[in-house]
Amino acid sequence: MGTAKFIQDETEFDSLLSNESLMVVDCTATWCGPCKLVAPLIDQLAEEYSDRAKVFKLDVTDNKAVAKRFGVRSIPAVMVFKQGALMETLVGVKSYEEFTAAVERQR
């Protein structure tokens, strides 16, 4: 089963941003209860969309600079990037269908 990998730091984030045409980033934290509800959906998205989009997780506790850069003030926040540009951010617990719809809108 595919799972979304964690982005380690801002350098890796920027590298992925410039190299991936369609990228989904789940901004999360280990202490965040609602994030635990979203995590399995993000892993499912990573598996089902592996051929169309790259799906990652980003711990905002360890990557405050990235969170600040994109205005992430509450988590979970799932950001959808296309060609390096932020296209959409879904904040809060959402259904799997809402996540897939956000990805489909960018295809």
N, C-alpha and C positions, 0 to 999 in steps of 0.2 A: 504494500500500500504506500503510495506516495505521500510524503508530508512536506509542508512548506519549510524551507530552511531559514534559519535566522541569519540576518545580515549582521555582521560583527561590528562594523564601524562606518563612519561617514565616507571614508575612502572607498570601501567596498560598495556602499550605496551609490556613490557618484559613478563608479565604474559600471555598475549594473544599469543605472539610469541611462548612460550614454550608449550602452550596447544592446539593450533589450527593446524591441519595438513595442511590446505590450507587457506591462508589468503591474502586478497587484502587490501592495504592501500593507500588511496588517500591523498597525501600531498597537502594541500590547505591553503588558507588564506582569510579572509573576504575582504581584499582590492584588491584581485587578480581577474581582469576581466575574463581572460580565464578560471579560476577555476570555475566561475559561469556557464560556458558553459558545463563543464565536470560533475558538481554536479548531474544533473538529470540522466545522464548516469550511474553514480556510484550507485545512488539509485535504478535504474532499475536492475543493476547487482546484488545488494544486494537482491532484491526480486526474480529474476529469478534463482539465484544460491544459494538460502538460504539453500538448502539441500546438497550442494557440497562444498561451500566455505563461509568463514566468510568475510564480506566486511565492512571496517571501513574508517573513515575520520580522518585525523590528521592535526590540525591547526599548521603550522610550526612557526607561530609567538609565540605561547605559548609553543612549544616543539622544541626549537632550537637544543637541545642536540641530539634528535632522528634524526632530519634532517641532522645534521652534521655527525653523526655516519654512516649514509648510503649514504653520499655524495650528498645529494639533494641540488643542487645549483639553480635550476629554477623550478618553479611550473606553472601549475599543474604537479605533478609527481606521477604516480601510480605504487606502488611497489607490486610485487607478491612474496609471501613467501611460501615455501613448507617445512614442517618439521622444521620450524625455520630458514631456510636458504633463503637469498634473491636470487631469480631465475631470475628475470627480472624487469626492470624499464622502464615504458613508460613515456616520458617527452613531455609535450605540449598537445594541444587539439587533441584528437584522436577520431575515430568513435567508436560507440558501438561495432561494429564487431571486431575492433582491441583489445578492452578490453576483449571481450569474448574469442577471439583466444588465448590471453595471459594466461587466466585461463585454457582453454582446453589443452594447451601445458603441463600443470603441472599435469593433471589428470592421 
